[in-house]
């Protein structure tokens, strides 16, 4: 064979170089395309997983908030029964009505007892039959209602209280007919008893409604903190189980030995040493059912003791503001707003004059919502039926339960809790004051009417009625005004997303 010429060899070498470069370039482009495509697929898969995870987190969070609302409504009957028994305005007004119906001769003959104002043997206009007109904002009442006692605690609104919205007792006129000595004593005692009953109605009406609104706020915040803490733990436990499952599937696909999963919850397994038969390692959550039950039972403290502390503080503030206010005080809508703010200031804020409010600090909140000492915690669990009488302290308050209670107290002590508490109080008391507006001729919408003035005696049934509305109505506008607040929702997000200290990534 004839050898190639020098030019041919040069051309062939150059062609081979070009082919090699072209092949390398095409191969590089192909590899780069494959790498880019794999990265793009990984990114798409990661974005999809993130979107699914965010949607799952959002769904769990919203479901948790709905559970909070249902739990609050389920606990309200426990509060309402105790509040209505401790602050029974209706029984006081029934006592006033019963004494009003007695002829004067019977009252004089009897041993002096609390009675309403009456003249001789027949009630005069302006006593038991005098009820506020319908446009004054009181619930309409009839003569038949005035002679019928209230049926019981299940009545959705106080009927008998409207019947005592009469004029307060007048002083004895100097020109009145001079009665006998026994009649004078009896008349003076009846007037004194009637004034005493009116003052009781005045104080208890405001005490019950203010106690009710504050307990709604405290109960809502406590419930949201508890359920969001448990919801966060359940979500992280679900992530841990999913991480384990993914690690198992990946090892099976690759034929490699199982590697440890990448998410671990700190502090798990502590309950197992106390209760080895519990389901602390279940798929739904790493906390045992016993721990969750005991933790949720801690609301028993507020439902049976804490609200009484609130009632005592409210009673003091109401007496300080209303103690010397006459029943015939003429009030406008602005006066009622100012009165509500003054009572609130004695409890929530630092009023003027150097006085310190009752709840101007975190200790008041914590003492209301949770027991402070270990013995009180054990006694609370025993009274709630979560412990037997022979349970030891270490078995009663497990490390996991103690950690949950301590974290709850940390949130209660935080400035965020105080901020959300005051914002929630602003919402419920704003709704309360607005509920009184129609009785004063104030309208948010529609044609404006001249504002009316009402006697304090006629405002009392309007105030007392709102306690019934706040505790027994369904749907409950007061609870909705609390749970729909963006401040409470922000606190829930803060609690639910605070998992950095619990994860080992």
C-alpha positions as CSV (number, residue, x, y, z in Angstrom):
1,X,0.0,0.0,0.0
2,X,1.2,3.4,-0.9
3,X,2.0,5.4,2.2
4,X,0.1,8.6,2.8
5,X,1.7,11.8,2.0
6,X,2.8,14.3,4.6
7,X,-0.2,16.6,3.7
8,X,-2.6,13.7,4.0
9,X,-1.3,12.7,7.4
10,X,-1.6,16.3,8.6
11,X,-5.1,16.6,7.3
12,X,-6.1,13.2,8.9
13,X,-4.5,14.2,12.2
14,X,-6.3,17.5,12.1
15,X,-9.6,15.8,11.4
16,X,-9.1,13.4,14.2
17,X,-8.4,16.2,16.6
18,X,-11.5,18.0,15.4
19,X,-13.6,14.8,15.9
20,X,-12.1,14.3,19.4
21,X,-12.9,17.9,20.3
22,X,-16.4,17.6,18.9
23,X,-17.0,14.3,20.7
24,X,-15.7,15.7,23.9
25,X,-17.8,18.8,23.5
26,X,-20.9,16.8,22.7
27,X,-20.2,14.4,25.6
28,X,-19.7,17.3,28.0
29,X,-22.8,19.0,26.8
30,X,-24.7,15.8,27.3
31,X,-23.3,15.2,30.8
32,X,-24.0,18.8,31.7
33,X,-27.5,18.5,30.4
34,X,-28.0,15.3,32.4
35,X,-26.6,16.9,35.5
36,X,-28.7,20.0,35.1
37,X,-31.8,17.9,34.4
38,X,-31.1,15.8,37.5
39,X,-30.6,18.9,39.6
40,X,-33.8,20.4,38.2
41,X,-35.7,17.2,39.0
42,X,-34.3,17.2,42.5
43,X,-35.2,20.8,42.9
44,X,-38.7,20.2,41.6
45,X,-39.1,17.2,44.0
46,X,-37.8,19.3,46.9
47,X,-40.1,22.1,46.1
48,X,-43.0,19.6,45.9
49,X,-42.0,18.1,49.2
50,X,-41.7,21.6,50.8
51,X,-45.1,22.6,49.4
52,X,-46.7,19.4,50.7
53,X,-44.9,19.9,54.1
54,X,-46.1,23.5,54.3
55,X,-49.7,22.5,53.4
56,X,-49.5,19.7,55.9
57,X,-48.3,22.1,58.6
58,X,-50.9,24.6,57.6
59,X,-53.7,22.0,57.8
60,X,-52.5,20.7,61.2
61,X,-52.2,24.2,62.5
62,X,-55.7,25.2,61.4
63,X,-57.2,22.0,62.7
64,X,-55.4,22.7,66.0
65,X,-57.0,26.2,66.2
66,X,-60.4,24.7,65.6
67,X,-59.8,22.2,68.4
68,X,-59.0,25.1,70.7
69,X,-62.3,26.8,69.9
70,X,-64.3,23.6,70.5
71,X,-62.5,22.9,73.8
72,X,-63.3,26.4,75.1
73,X,-67.0,25.9,74.3
74,X,-66.9,22.5,76.0
75,X,-65.5,24.0,79.2
76,X,-67.9,26.9,79.4
77,X,-70.7,25.0,81.2
78,X,-68.3,24.2,84.0
79,X,-67.5,27.9,84.5
80,X,-71.1,29.1,84.0
81,X,-72.5,26.8,86.7
82,X,-70.1,28.1,89.3
83,X,-70.4,31.7,88.3
84,X,-74.2,31.8,88.3
85,X,-74.3,30.0,91.7
86,X,-71.8,32.4,93.3
87,X,-73.3,35.6,91.8
88,X,-77.0,34.9,91.7
89,X,-78.5,38.2,90.7
90,X,-81.8,36.7,89.8
91,X,-82.4,35.3,93.4
92,X,-81.8,38.8,94.8
93,X,-84.3,40.3,92.4
94,X,-86.8,37.6,93.2
95,X,-86.4,38.3,96.9
96,X,-87.1,42.0,96.1
97,X,-90.2,41.1,94.1
98,X,-91.5,38.7,96.8
99,X,-91.2,41.3,99.4
100,X,-92.9,43.8,97.2
101,X,-96.0,41.6,96.8
102,X,-96.6,41.4,100.5
103,X,-99.2,43.7,102.0
104,X,-97.8,46.2,104.5
105,X,-99.8,44.7,107.3
106,X,-98.2,41.3,106.8
107,X,-94.7,42.8,106.6
108,X,-95.2,44.8,109.9
109,X,-96.5,41.7,111.7
110,X,-93.5,39.6,110.6
111,X,-90.0,39.6,111.8
112,X,-88.2,42.3,109.7
113,X,-86.6,40.7,106.6
114,X,-85.3,42.0,103.3
115,X,-88.2,43.6,101.5
116,X,-89.0,45.8,98.6
117,X,-90.7,49.2,99.0
118,X,-94.5,49.1,99.4
119,X,-97.2,51.5,100.6
120,X,-99.9,50.3,102.9
121,X,-101.6,47.1,101.4
122,X,-101.3,47.8,97.7
123,X,-98.2,48.3,95.6
124,X,-98.2,51.7,93.9
125,X,-97.0,52.5,90.4
126,X,-93.2,52.6,90.2
127,X,-92.6,49.5,92.3
128,X,-92.7,45.9,91.1
129,X,-94.9,46.7,88.1
130,X,-92.6,49.4,86.8
131,X,-90.2,48.0,84.2
132,X,-88.0,49.9,81.8
133,X,-89.7,50.5,78.4
134,X,-88.6,48.5,75.5
135,X,-86.7,51.3,73.8
136,X,-84.6,51.7,76.9
137,X,-82.9,48.4,76.0
138,X,-84.3,46.2,78.7
139,X,-86.0,42.9,77.9
140,X,-89.7,43.5,77.8
141,X,-91.6,42.1,80.8
142,X,-95.3,41.8,81.6
143,X,-97.3,41.7,84.8
144,X,-97.6,37.9,84.5
145,X,-93.8,37.7,84.4
146,X,-93.6,39.8,87.5
147,X,-95.5,37.2,89.4
148,X,-93.7,34.2,88.1
149,X,-90.3,33.2,89.6
150,X,-87.5,32.3,87.2
151,X,-87.4,28.7,86.1
152,X,-83.8,27.9,86.8
153,X,-80.2,28.2,85.7
154,X,-80.9,26.9,82.2
155,X,-82.9,30.1,81.3
156,X,-80.9,31.7,78.5
157,X,-81.5,35.3,79.8
158,X,-82.3,36.7,83.2
159,X,-86.0,37.4,83.2
160,X,-86.6,38.5,86.7
161,X,-83.8,41.1,86.7
162,X,-85.8,43.2,84.3
163,X,-88.6,43.5,86.9
164,X,-86.5,45.3,89.4
165,X,-85.5,48.1,87.0
166,X,-87.8,50.4,88.8
167,X,-87.1,53.6,90.5
168,X,-84.9,53.2,93.6
169,X,-86.7,53.8,96.9
170,X,-87.4,57.4,97.7
171,X,-86.6,58.9,101.2
172,X,-89.6,59.1,103.5
173,X,-91.5,62.3,102.9
174,X,-91.9,64.6,105.8
175,X,-95.5,65.4,104.7
176,X,-96.6,61.8,104.6
177,X,-99.3,60.5,106.9
178,X,-97.8,59.8,110.3
179,X,-98.0,56.0,111.0
180,X,-97.9,54.3,114.3
181,X,-94.6,53.7,116.1
182,X,-94.4,50.0,115.0
183,X,-95.2,51.0,111.4
184,X,-92.4,53.6,111.5
185,X,-89.9,51.1,112.6
186,X,-91.1,48.6,110.0
187,X,-91.1,51.1,107.2
188,X,-87.6,52.3,108.0
189,X,-86.4,48.7,108.1
190,X,-88.1,47.9,104.8
191,X,-86.5,50.8,103.2
192,X,-83.1,49.9,104.6
193,X,-83.5,46.3,103.4
194,X,-84.6,47.4,100.0
195,X,-81.6,49.7,99.6
196,X,-79.4,46.8,100.7
197,X,-80.9,44.5,98.1
198,X,-80.6,47.2,95.4
199,X,-76.9,47.7,96.3
200,X,-76.3,44.0,96.1
201,X,-77.9,43.9,92.6
202,X,-75.8,46.9,91.6
203,X,-72.5,45.3,92.7
204,X,-73.3,41.7,91.7
205,X,-74.5,42.6,88.2
206,X,-71.2,44.3,87.4
207,X,-69.1,41.7,89.2
208,X,-70.7,38.7,87.4
209,X,-70.3,40.3,83.9
210,X,-66.8,41.5,84.4
211,X,-65.8,38.1,86.0
212,X,-67.4,36.3,83.1
213,X,-65.5,38.3,80.4
214,X,-62.2,38.0,82.1
215,X,-62.6,34.3,82.7
216,X,-63.4,33.9,79.0
217,X,-60.1,35.6,78.1
218,X,-58.0,33.6,80.6
219,X,-59.6,30.3,79.6
220,X,-59.1,31.0,75.9
221,X,-55.4,31.9,76.3
222,X,-54.7,28.9,78.5
223,X,-56.4,26.5,76.1
224,X,-54.5,27.9,73.1
225,X,-51.2,27.6,74.8
226,X,-51.9,24.0,75.9
227,X,-53.2,22.6,72.6
228,X,-50.6,24.4,70.5
229,X,-47.8,22.9,72.7
230,X,-49.3,19.4,72.3
231,X,-50.0,20.1,68.6
232,X,-46.3,21.0,68.0
233,X,-45.1,17.9,69.7
234,X,-47.5,15.8,67.6
235,X,-46.3,17.4,64.4
236,X,-42.6,16.9,65.2
237,X,-43.3,13.3,66.1
238,X,-45.0,12.8,62.7
239,X,-41.9,14.3,61.0
240,X,-39.7,11.9,63.0
241,X,-41.7,8.9,61.9
242,X,-41.8,10.1,58.3
243,X,-38.0,10.5,58.4
244,X,-37.6,6.9,59.7
245,X,-39.9,5.6,57.0
246,X,-38.0,7.5,54.3
247,X,-34.7,6.2,55.6
248,X,-36.0,2.6,55.5
249,X,-37.3,2.9,52.0
250,X,-34.1,4.5,50.7
251,X,-32.0,1.7,52.2
252,X,-34.2,-0.9,50.6
253,X,-34.0,0.7,47.2
254,X,-30.2,1.2,47.3
255,X,-29.4,-2.2,48.9
256,X,-27.4,-0.3,51.5
257,X,-27.6,-0.8,55.3
258,X,-30.1,1.4,57.1
259,X,-28.6,4.7,58.1
260,X,-29.9,6.6,61.2
261,X,-32.8,9.0,60.4
262,X,-32.0,12.7,60.4
263,X,-34.6,14.0,62.8
264,X,-34.6,13.2,66.5
265,X,-36.7,14.7,69.3
266,X,-34.9,15.6,72.5
267,X,-36.3,14.4,75.8
268,X,-38.2,11.4,74.5
269,X,-38.4,8.2,76.3
270,X,-38.5,9.8,79.8
271,X,-42.0,8.6,80.3
272,X,-41.1,5.0,79.4
273,X,-39.0,4.7,82.5
274,X,-42.1,5.6,84.6
275,X,-44.8,3.9,82.6
276,X,-43.3,1.2,80.3
277,X,-46.7,0.1,79.1
278,X,-47.6,3.5,77.8
279,X,-47.7,4.3,74.1
280,X,-45.1,7.0,74.2
281,X,-43.5,5.8,70.9
282,X,-46.8,5.7,69.0
283,X,-47.0,7.1,65.5
284,X,-49.2,10.0,66.6
285,X,-46.9,11.4,69.2
286,X,-44.1,10.7,71.5
287,X,-45.9,11.8,74.6
288,X,-47.8,9.1,76.5
289,X,-51.5,9.4,76.7
290,X,-51.2,9.6,80.5
291,X,-48.9,12.6,80.2
292,X,-51.2,14.4,77.8
293,X,-54.2,13.7,80.0
294,X,-52.5,15.0,83.1
295,X,-51.3,18.1,81.2
296,X,-54.8,18.9,79.9
297,X,-56.2,18.3,83.4
298,X,-54.1,21.3,84.6
299,X,-57.0,23.5,83.4
300,X,-58.9,22.1,86.4
301,X,-57.0,24.6,88.5
302,X,-58.4,27.6,86.7
303,X,-61.9,26.1,86.2
304,X,-62.3,25.6,90.0
305,X,-59.9,27.9,91.7
306,X,-58.3,30.4,89.4
307,X,-61.6,32.0,88.4
308,X,-62.4,32.6,92.0
309,X,-59.3,34.7,92.3
310,X,-60.5,36.6,89.3
311,X,-63.9,37.1,90.9
312,X,-62.3,38.4,94.1
313,X,-60.1,40.9,92.3
314,X,-63.1,42.0,90.2
315,X,-65.3,42.4,93.3
316,X,-62.7,44.7,94.9
317,X,-62.4,46.9,91.8
318,X,-66.2,47.1,91.3
319,X,-66.8,48.1,95.0
320,X,-64.1,50.8,94.7
321,X,-65.8,52.3,91.6
322,X,-69.5,51.7,92.4
323,X,-69.5,51.8,96.2
324,X,-70.8,55.3,96.6
325,X,-72.6,55.7,93.2
326,X,-76.3,56.3,93.8
327,X,-78.8,54.1,92.1
328,X,-80.4,57.2,90.6
329,X,-77.2,58.3,88.9
330,X,-78.0,59.4,85.3
331,X,-75.7,57.7,82.8
332,X,-75.0,58.3,79.2
333,X,-73.3,56.0,76.8
334,X,-70.0,57.8,77.3
335,X,-70.4,57.5,81.1
336,X,-70.8,53.8,80.8
337,X,-67.7,53.6,78.6
338,X,-65.7,55.6,81.1
339,X,-67.0,53.5,84.0
340,X,-65.9,50.2,82.2
341,X,-62.5,51.6,81.5
342,X,-62.0,52.7,85.1
343,X,-62.9,49.3,86.5
344,X,-60.6,47.7,83.9
345,X,-57.8,50.1,84.8
346,X,-57.8,48.9,88.4
347,X,-57.3,45.3,87.2
348,X,-55.1,45.5,84.1
349,X,-53.2,48.8,84.0
350,X,-51.6,51.1,86.4
351,X,-54.2,53.8,87.3
352,X,-53.3,57.4,88.2
353,X,-52.7,58.3,91.8
354,X,-49.8,55.9,92.4
355,X,-51.9,52.8,92.7
356,X,-50.7,49.5,91.2
357,X,-53.2,47.4,89.4
358,X,-54.0,43.8,90.4
359,X,-52.6,42.2,87.3
360,X,-49.8,44.6,86.6
361,X,-47.3,41.8,86.5
362,X,-46.8,38.2,85.5
363,X,-47.3,36.6,88.9
364,X,-51.0,37.4,89.0
365,X,-51.5,35.6,85.6
366,X,-49.5,32.5,86.6
367,X,-51.2,32.1,90.0
368,X,-54.6,32.3,88.3
369,X,-53.9,29.7,85.6
370,X,-51.6,27.1,87.2
371,X,-50.6,25.9,90.7
372,X,-47.2,27.1,91.8
373,X,-46.1,24.4,94.3
374,X,-45.6,20.7,93.7
375,X,-48.1,19.8,96.4
376,X,-50.8,22.0,94.8
377,X,-50.2,20.3,91.4
378,X,-50.6,16.8,92.9
379,X,-53.7,17.9,94.8
380,X,-55.1,19.3,91.6
381,X,-54.5,16.1,89.7
382,X,-56.1,14.1,92.5
383,X,-59.2,16.3,92.7
384,X,-59.6,16.1,88.9
385,X,-59.4,12.3,89.0
386,X,-56.2,12.0,87.1
387,X,-54.3,10.4,90.0
388,X,-55.1,7.8,92.7
389,X,-54.7,8.8,96.3
390,X,-51.7,6.5,96.8
391,X,-49.7,7.8,93.8
392,X,-46.2,9.0,94.7
393,X,-44.9,12.5,93.8
394,X,-42.4,11.2,91.3
395,X,-45.0,9.1,89.5
396,X,-47.5,12.0,89.6
397,X,-45.3,14.7,88.1
398,X,-43.2,13.0,85.5
399,X,-40.2,14.8,83.9
400,X,-42.2,15.2,80.6
401,X,-45.2,16.6,82.5
402,X,-43.0,19.0,84.4
403,X,-41.3,20.1,81.2
404,X,-44.7,20.9,79.7
405,X,-45.9,22.8,82.8
406,X,-42.7,24.8,83.0
407,X,-42.9,25.7,79.3
408,X,-46.5,26.8,79.8
409,X,-45.5,29.0,82.7
410,X,-42.7,30.5,80.6
411,X,-45.3,31.6,78.0
412,X,-47.6,32.9,80.7
413,X,-44.8,34.9,82.2
414,X,-43.7,36.4,78.8
415,X,-44.6,39.9,77.7
416,X,-46.3,38.3,74.7
417,X,-48.9,36.8,77.0
418,X,-49.6,40.1,78.7
419,X,-49.9,41.9,75.3
420,X,-52.3,39.3,73.9
421,X,-54.3,39.3,77.2
422,X,-54.9,43.0,77.1
423,X,-55.7,43.0,73.3
424,X,-58.3,40.2,73.9
425,X,-59.8,42.1,76.8
426,X,-60.1,45.2,74.6
427,X,-62.0,43.1,72.1
428,X,-64.5,41.5,74.5
429,X,-65.2,44.7,76.5
430,X,-65.6,46.6,73.2
431,X,-68.3,44.1,72.3
432,X,-69.8,44.4,75.7
433,X,-70.1,48.2,75.6
434,X,-71.5,48.0,72.1
435,X,-74.2,45.6,73.3
436,X,-75.4,48.4,75.5
437,X,-75.4,51.0,72.8
438,X,-79.0,50.4,71.4
439,X,-80.4,51.0,74.8
440,X,-78.9,54.5,74.8
441,X,-80.1,55.2,71.2
442,X,-76.6,54.8,69.8
443,X,-76.5,53.2,66.3
444,X,-73.4,52.2,64.4
445,X,-75.3,52.1,61.1
446,X,-78.5,53.7,59.9
447,X,-80.0,57.0,60.9
448,X,-78.5,58.6,64.0
449,X,-80.8,59.2,67.0
450,X,-80.3,61.5,69.9
451,X,-78.5,59.7,72.7
452,X,-80.7,58.9,75.7
453,X,-79.8,58.9,79.4
454,X,-80.7,56.0,81.7
455,X,-80.7,55.7,85.4
456,X,-78.0,53.3,86.9
457,X,-80.9,51.2,88.1
458,X,-82.1,50.6,84.6
459,X,-78.6,49.9,83.3
460,X,-78.1,47.0,85.8
461,X,-80.3,44.4,83.9
462,X,-78.6,45.3,80.7
463,X,-75.2,44.6,82.3
464,X,-76.2,41.4,84.0
465,X,-77.8,40.0,80.9
466,X,-74.4,40.0,79.1
467,X,-73.1,37.4,81.5
468,X,-75.8,35.1,80.3
469,X,-75.0,35.8,76.7
470,X,-71.3,35.3,77.1
471,X,-71.6,31.9,79.0
472,X,-74.6,30.3,77.4
473,X,-75.1,31.5,73.8
474,X,-74.2,29.4,70.8
475,X,-72.6,30.6,68.6
476,X,-70.8,32.7,71.1
477,X,-69.8,36.1,69.8
478,X,-67.6,36.9,72.8
479,X,-65.5,33.7,72.3
480,X,-65.3,34.4,68.5
481,X,-64.1,38.0,69.2
482,X,-61.2,36.5,71.2
483,X,-60.2,33.6,68.9
484,X,-60.4,35.7,65.8
485,X,-58.0,38.2,67.1
486,X,-54.8,38.4,65.1
487,X,-52.8,38.8,68.4
488,X,-53.9,35.4,69.7
489,X,-53.2,33.8,66.2
490,X,-49.7,35.3,66.2
491,X,-49.1,33.8,69.7
492,X,-50.3,30.4,68.5
493,X,-47.9,30.6,65.5
494,X,-45.1,31.5,67.8
495,X,-45.8,28.5,70.1
496,X,-46.5,26.0,67.3
497,X,-43.3,27.0,65.3
498,X,-40.9,27.0,68.3
499,X,-39.3,23.6,67.6
500,X,-35.6,24.6,67.2
501,X,-34.8,23.5,70.8
502,X,-36.5,20.1,70.3
503,X,-34.9,19.0,67.1
504,X,-31.5,17.4,66.5
505,X,-31.1,17.9,62.7
